[in-house]
Amino acid sequence: MADQKIFAGPRIRRIRGAKGLTQTAMAEGLGISPSYLNLIERNQRPLTVQLILKLASVYKVDPHELQGEARGSVAALKEVFTDPLLVGELPGDQELIELAEAAPNASAAVIKLFRAYREQAERLSDINELLAREGRATALSGARLPIDEVHEIFERRANHFPSLEEEAEAFTSVLDPGDDLFGALKAWLRREYGIVVKVLPVATMPNWRRRYDRHSQRLFLSERLSPFDQLREVAMEACLIRMTVAVAGEIQALKLSTDEARRLARFELGRYAAHALMMPYQAFHAAAVRSRYDIDVLRSRFGVSFEQAANRLTMLQRPGATGVPFFMLEVDNAGNRFRRAGSQGFPHSRFGGSCPKLPVHVAFTLPGQIFVEAVEMPDGAEFLCIARTLEGPQGAFSERPRRTALLLGCDIGFRDDIVYGAALPGLAAAKPAAVTATPVGPACRLCERAGCLARAEPPVTRPLGLDEMVTGLSAFDFQ
């Protein structure tokens, strides 16, 4: 305690107020001057060990009450001010500490109010989704971060941009890459713009995947990236340079509300264009149909990663050359969702994607293995799901690698067109159409399946069943 400065002015002031003492009276009891006590209460002087001992003996104050009292409140207040509605008003840490210490009851009230607001917002979102599933559109919307706006727009529209596909095909004819797209892109960047591509070690680029130095005209890539990801980064840079007009036109058509959202959309469109360049539409579509959408065959044939080939499968919606309408979802092992997209938009209303029983969560138990499963929604709709883990940028020995899982899905009616359909249980039976499907739901708060062992929240559509004499299998019984 002697080595740590403790500023506890608001707490000292509250103790004095609770005992009905003036500054002069309290200073006399502590053996200090009123002016010095005034400086302590204004956090301009720290408490000394002698003063803490004096407070304990004279006013029966627990010394632990003078240390870290506001830590929990400060963390909760930070959560409050990261809400999109208040993100522009985020105060510094010191201001939050002062607020928590000077007005702890008011801070607790703000936190309580925020949590109630967030709960109601979640319920409104659930109700909005329920109404949308019934075909009744609503205008319920809250404040959103730019990244939320971009994700929502990309998830609800088809993952196909014809203008970027055409630009990618024209770019391929200019590059004439043969079997070395990476070399062709590096040569094009150097020849047309004087940009040199260089891979740097982790120690030199500890926090970046890619960095472009305009002064030296060099594009730096991290050695953490796999060869597939290095290719995508270079392809993105080249596409954003060559396809400036086409990308700007697509961004304008999205009708985003802020400059930050438009910058984020540019990044997403650059990724799309890079995939279109790495896996040309006509060749990729033909190979996908011939291989019956075998992702491992496609990744090998085009020299890309599993994630890149799976992502490209969601883009095959060119008129006259459409593929199976896949959708995809990427999550981490904590359940955070990073990306959702689909050939016809991600099917929120039919599939949801937030059920803990989906195979995408099981994939973490056996990294690198492909899981194939049929799932059935409460309304009887069935989907074929393919799930596999993805490895992120490689870290050092002491670093924990980033691992996510990808779910690729489609309507069960396409199972005969896909190589993975043969792995579904039930196809070997006398009646091949009888596929054993796992019962899932869109999300716990929207699912009314009774007795679900995986339920994490009660449904908003049913009252809780609070019967002290009966306990169901689910952690949340409902009527």
N, C-alpha and C positions, 0 to 999 in steps of 0.2 A: 504493500500500500504506500510505503514511503517513496518508492521509485515512480509512482504513477500520480500525475496531477489530476485531481478530481474537481471539476467545476459543477457545482450543484446549487447555483443561486436560486432558481425557481423552487426547488425542493425545500431549501432553507426558509424561503419566504412562505411557503405553504405551512411548514411546521410552526413558524412564528404566528401566522394568522390563526391556525387551529387552536393555539394556546392563548390567543387574545393578547399578545405582547406587542409593545412598540419596539422599534429598532433600538431605542435607547435602553429599554429594560432588558432585551435579549442580549445586547452587547455587554451590559453590566454583568449578567449572569455568566457570560463566556469569558469575561476578563479582557475584552477588546474594545476599541473605540467604536462609536456608532458609525463614523465615516468608513471605517474598515469593513464593518458588517454590510454597509450599503454597497461597497465595491464587490463583496462576495455575492450578494443577492443579484447583482447585475452581471455576474460571471466575468468580472474583471480581475478577480483574485481567486486562486484555487484554495480548497480546504487543506489545512495542514493536519498532520497526524495528531498534534496536540488539540486542535479544534474538534476533530472527529471524536477523540476520547472525551473531551469536555461535553460535547453534545450528547454522548451516550450516558455520561454520569449525571449531568444536570437535568436534561430533558428526556431521558430514557429513549433516545433515538437509536435504532438498530443501525450499526455502521454499514451493513449490506444494503440498506435502503438508499444509501447515498451513492451507490455505484451501479451503473448500467440499468437503472430503473426503466429508462425509455427505449431500450434496444428493440424490444418486441414491437412497440408502437411505431418506431421509426421504420422498421421493415414493412409493417402493414401500411403505413402512410405512403411509402414508396410505391407499393402495389396500387394504391388509390390513384396516384398521380401518373401512373403509366397507362391508365385508361385512355382510349382515343379521344374522349371528350375533354380531357385535361392535359393531354400530352404536351401542349404548347405552354402550359403553366408550370412545368416541373421545376420545383425549387431545388436548391443545392442541399447537400446533406446537413450542413450546419443549420440551415433554416428549418429543416424537418426536425432536427434534434431540439432546437429552441421551442418549436411548436409543441412537440411531445412533452417536453419538460415543463414549459410554462403553463400549458393548459391540458393536462392529461385527460381530464374528463371530456373536454371538447374534442380532443383527438380520438378518444374511444368512440364518441358519438359519430364522428365523421366516418370512421372505419366501419362501424355498424351500419350506418346509412348506405355506404358504398356497397357493402356485401349484400344488403337487401336489394339495392338497385341492380346489381349484377345478377342476382338470382331471378329477379323479375325479367331482366333482359333475356336470360336464357330461356325462361318459360315462354316469353313472347316469340322467341326464335323457334322454339319447338312447336308452338301453336301455329305459327306462320307456315312451317314445313308441313304440318298436318293438313292445313287448309289447301296448300299448294298441291298435295297429293290427291285431294278431292277435286282439283281443277278450279279452285277459287283463289285467284291471285289477291294478294294483299299488299299494302304499302308500308308494312311494318319494317322499319330499318332504324338502326342506331348509328352512332358515330363510328367510323371505321378508319383504321390506319390505311395508308396507301397500299401496302402489301396485301391487306385483306381485300381491298377493292379490285386489285389486279387478279388475285387468285379467284375471286368470285366470277369475274368476267370470263376468264379463261376456262374455268370449270363448266360454265353454263353454255358455252358455245362449242361447236364442233372443232376438234383439234386438227383443222385443215385450213391452210392459207394458200389458195391457188396462185396468187401473184408471187409468193416466195418460192413455190415449187418451180414455176416457170423461170424465175431468175436463177435458181440453183442449176437447172438444166442448161441454161445458156452459159453459166459460169463453168460448168463441167466441160463443155465443148471448147471453151477458151483455154482451160488448164490442160486438157488432154492428159490426165494424170496416169493412165495405165494402171500399174499395180502399186504406185507410190504416190498417194494423194498428199501425204505429209511433205514429201520432197517437192512436189509440184507447187503446193501452197507456199512453202518457204521461198522457192525460186520466184514465184509471182510477186510476193510481197517485196522482195529485194529488188526485182527488176522494175516494178511499176512505182513503188513508193520509197525505195531505199531502206525498208525495214528489215532488220536482221533478227532472226529468232534464235534465242539462246536459252538453254536449260541451266538453271543455277542450283547449287546445293541448298539444303535445308537451312544451314547456318546463315546463308546470305539472304534467303527469303523465308524467314520463320513464320510469317503471318499471311502470305499471299499465295494464291494459286497462279495468278498471272498478273504481270505489271508491264504497262507500256510506257517507256521513257521517251517523251516527245523530243527532248533535246538531243539525245544520242541516236534517235530513230531505232531503238532496239525493243523487241518484245521478249520479256523474260518469262520463262515458265519454271514452276517449281518441280524439282526432281521427285517430290512426293507423289506427283500424279502418275498414273499408269500411262503406258503409251497410247491407249485409247482416249484417255482424258486429255492428254497433251494434244492429240490430233484435233479433238473437239474445240479446245481453246484456240488453236491457230485458225481453225475453220470459222469459228465465231468472229474472230478479229477480221478475217478477210471478208466474210459475208457482210459485216456491218459497214465495212469500207465501200464495198462494191454495190451493195443493195440499199444504199441510203434512202433513195426516193421511194422504193417499194416498202421498206420498213416504216418510213414516215407515213405513208398512205394507210398502212394497216393500223398504226397507232391512232391516227386521226379517226378511223372508222370505229375504233373501240370506245370513243367518247369518254375518256377518262377525265377526272375532275381536277387533278393536280399535276404539277410538273414532276413531282417525285414519282407519282404513279406512272406517268409516261416514261420516265427513265427506267423504272422496273419492267415495264412492258417491252421496252426496247431490248433489254437483256433477254427476256423470255423469247422474243421473236428472233433474236440472234441465235439462241440455242436451237430453235426450230429450223432456221435456215442452215445451220451447221449440220444437223441430222439429214436434211434434204440433200446437202452436198455430199455427205459421207455415204449415204445410201440412196442413190438416184431412184426416183419414184418407179419408173417403168421396170427397171431391173429388179428392184427390191420386191415389188408387187408380184412379178412373175416367179421369183424365187420363193416367196412366201407361199404362194398357191401350190407350187410343185412340192415343196417340203412339208405341206400341210401345217404351216405356221410353226415349225420347229425352231424355237429361238436359238438353240445351240448351233444348229446348222446355219442359220442366218448370220449369227455373230461371227462364225468362222469364215463364211464366204465373203463377208464384207469387211472383215478385219476391225470389228467394233466390239464393245462390251455387251454383256447380257442386258444391262439396263438400257443402253442405246438402241439395241435391236428391239427390245420390248416397247420402248417409247415410240419408235418408228411405226410399230404395228398399229398404234392408235391414230395414225395420220392418214391411213389409206382410204380416202373418201373421194377420190377423183371420179367425176361422172364417167361411166363407161368402163371404169377399172377400179371398182370398189373392192375392198377386202372385208373380212369378218369385222363387224363393228366392235372392236375391243375398247375397254376402258381400263384405266390404271389408277392405282393408289400407292403412295409410298409413305411408310411410317417408320418411326424408330421404336426401340424396345420399351419406351415409356408411353407409347400410344400417340405421340405427337404426329400430326399429319403434315407432310411437307408439300406434296403435290397430288392433285387429282385432275385427271383429264380423260377425254373420251372421243372416239370417232364421231359420236353424235352428242357430245357433252357428257359430263359425268352424271350417271343416273341417280341423283340425290333422292328423288321421290320413290324410285323403284328399289334401289339397292341400299342407299344410305352410306354404308362403309364404315360405321362406327361400332359394329358389334364385336365384342371381345372373342367370340367363337370363330371368327374368320381365320382361314389358314395362314394369313399374313402374319399373325401373331405367333402361331406355332412354328413358323419358319426359323425363328431365332433359336429354337432348341437344337436344330441341326443345320448350322451354317453351310451354305453352298448347295444344299439338296433342294430339288424341286418338289413341291407339294401340289398335288392335283386333287381338287375336291368339288363336289356339287353341293350347292347351298340352296335352301328353300326359304323364301321370305314368308311372313305371316299371311300374305294374300295369295300364296300358291305359286308365285313367280319363282323360277329356278335359274340359277346362273352357274356356269362352269368357271372355277377360279384356279389360277396358277400362281403360286407364291414361291419366292426365293429371296434369300438375303443378298445384300449388295455390300461390297467393301468400299469404304471411302478412301481418301488420300492416305498413303502409307505414312505412319509416324515412326519415330525412333523406338528403340527397345523399351524405353521408359514410358512411352506414351500409349494410352489406350486407343486402339483404332476406332474410327467411326464406322458403325455398322447400322444399316437400315434394311428394311424389307420391302419388296415390291410385290403388289398383287395385280395381276392382269386378269381381267374377267370379260365374259361375254354371255349372251343368252344361251341357255342349255340347248336350244334348238340347233346350234351350230356345232355340236360336239362331233358329228360325223365328218366335218370338214377339217377338224383339228387333230393333230397327232396325239395330243394329251387326252382326248376323249376316250381312248382305249383304256386309260388307266382308271377310269371311274368304276367304283364297285357297283356290281349289278349288271354290267354289260355282258358278262359271261353266262348269265342266267338264261333260262329258256326264253324269256321275253326281254330282249335287249333294251326295250324302251323303259323298263323299270329300273331307274337309277336310284340308288340309295343316297338321299340328300341330307345334309346336316341342317337342322332347323336353326335359322338365325333371324335377326331383326335389323331394322335400320339403325337403331341406337337404343340404349336401355330406356331412356326417357320417352321414347316413342313406341316401344315394343310392349305388347300385352301378353306375351307368352308366359304362362304360369309355370312355376316350379323350375325356373331356369337357374342352374347352379352358377352360371357366369354373370348373373345380373349384378350391376354395380350401382344402379340408381332405380328408384321407383318410377313407374310411368306417370306422366303428367295427366293422363286421361282417366286415371282410376284413383279413388281414395285409398289410403293405406288401410290394411286390415290389422287393427290393433287388438287382437284377441289374445289375452294372457293364457288361455287354456290350449291354444293351438299354435304351433310353429311350423311354417312350411319349409320347403327345401331352399327357397330363395332367401337371400339376406334381407329382402324387402318384400313382405307379403302385402298383397293388395286385394281389394274386393272385386 
